[in-house]
Amino acid sequence: MSIDGAARDQPGAEEERVGRYVRMAAHPGEGAALADALLNVAGNMRQAPGCEMYVVNLSADEPDIVWVTELWSDALSSDRALGGELGQVGLEDVVTHLAAPPELIAVRPLGGVGLPTG
């Protein structure tokens, strides 16, 4: 499958998967606390329809940088979960540890090991 045809070849291509990498910088010395707060949010995402992956990662070489890897079945599912009650639970804890606004990188998942199919 080519990159250009990747989305077209998938069932329900009109509702394309949404992927994001979110980089968050904590106040100095608060990287682990930020990661813990985000793990609380991740626990809530288990209940979110359309959430296929919500992984919290602590940077290996920058202790105050936390990355979140998100995979959603479609944009509507992401918007509903993150903008709704599930996304708000624990958000105050996250914000208190942030040294700067999160940086968002949007991606279009194509396939590979670990990517749910069907």
C-alpha positions in Angstrom: 0.0 0.0 0.0 1.4 3.4 -0.9 1.3 6.4 1.5 -1.1 8.2 -0.8 -3.4 5.2 -0.9 -3.1 4.3 2.8 -6.2 6.1 4.0 -8.3 5.3 0.9 -7.6 1.5 1.3 -8.9 1.4 4.9 -12.5 0.7 5.7 -14.2 3.9 6.8 -11.5 6.1 5.3 -13.8 9.1 5.6 -13.3 8.8 9.3 -9.5 8.7 9.3 -7.5 7.9 12.4 -6.0 10.8 14.3 -2.5 10.6 15.9 -0.7 13.1 18.0 2.6 13.5 19.9 2.2 16.0 22.6 5.4 17.4 24.3 5.0 18.9 27.7 7.7 20.7 29.7 7.3 20.6 33.4 8.6 23.1 35.9 12.2 22.2 37.0 12.2 19.0 39.1 8.5 18.3 38.4 8.7 16.0 35.4 7.8 12.9 37.4 4.8 14.7 39.0 3.6 15.8 35.6 3.9 12.2 34.3 1.9 11.0 37.3 -0.8 13.5 36.6 -0.9 12.5 33.0 -1.1 8.8 33.9 -4.2 9.8 35.9 -5.7 11.3 32.7 -4.6 8.2 30.8 -6.6 6.0 33.2 -9.7 8.0 32.3 -9.1 7.7 28.6 -9.5 3.9 28.9 -13.3 4.6 29.0 -13.2 7.0 26.1 -14.9 5.7 22.9 -12.5 5.8 20.0 -9.3 6.0 22.1 -7.0 3.4 20.8 -3.8 4.6 22.5 -2.9 7.1 25.1 0.6 6.5 26.3 2.6 8.7 28.7 6.4 8.8 28.2 9.0 10.4 30.3 12.0 11.6 28.2 15.1 9.5 28.7 17.5 12.4 28.6 15.3 15.4 29.7 13.8 14.6 33.1 11.3 17.5 32.9 9.9 16.6 29.5 6.9 14.3 29.1 5.5 13.1 25.8 2.0 11.8 25.3 1.3 9.5 22.3 -2.3 9.6 21.3 -4.2 7.4 18.7 -7.9 8.0 18.1 -10.3 6.2 15.7 -11.4 9.6 14.3 -11.2 13.3 15.1 -14.7 13.4 16.6 -13.8 10.8 19.2 -10.8 12.8 20.2 -12.7 16.0 20.4 -15.4 14.5 22.5 -13.1 12.8 24.9 -10.5 15.5 25.4 -13.1 18.3 25.4 -15.5 16.5 27.7 -15.6 15.3 31.3 -13.1 12.5 30.8 -10.5 14.9 29.5 -11.1 17.4 32.3 -10.6 15.0 35.1 -7.1 15.5 36.4 -6.4 18.4 34.0 -5.9 20.9 36.9 -3.1 18.7 38.2 -1.4 18.6 34.8 -1.6 22.4 34.3 0.0 23.2 37.7 3.1 21.3 36.6 3.4 22.8 33.1 6.2 25.4 32.6 4.9 26.2 29.1 1.9 25.4 26.9 2.1 21.9 25.4 3.5 21.5 21.9 1.3 19.4 19.6 2.4 17.4 16.5 -0.5 16.0 14.5 0.2 12.8 12.5 -1.7 10.5 10.2 -1.2 6.9 11.4 -0.6 4.5 8.4 0.2 1.2 10.0 2.8 -0.9 11.7 3.4 -3.1 14.8 1.1 -2.2 17.6 -1.4 -0.2 15.5 -4.8 -1.8 16.0 -6.4 -3.0 12.7 -10.0 -3.3 11.6 
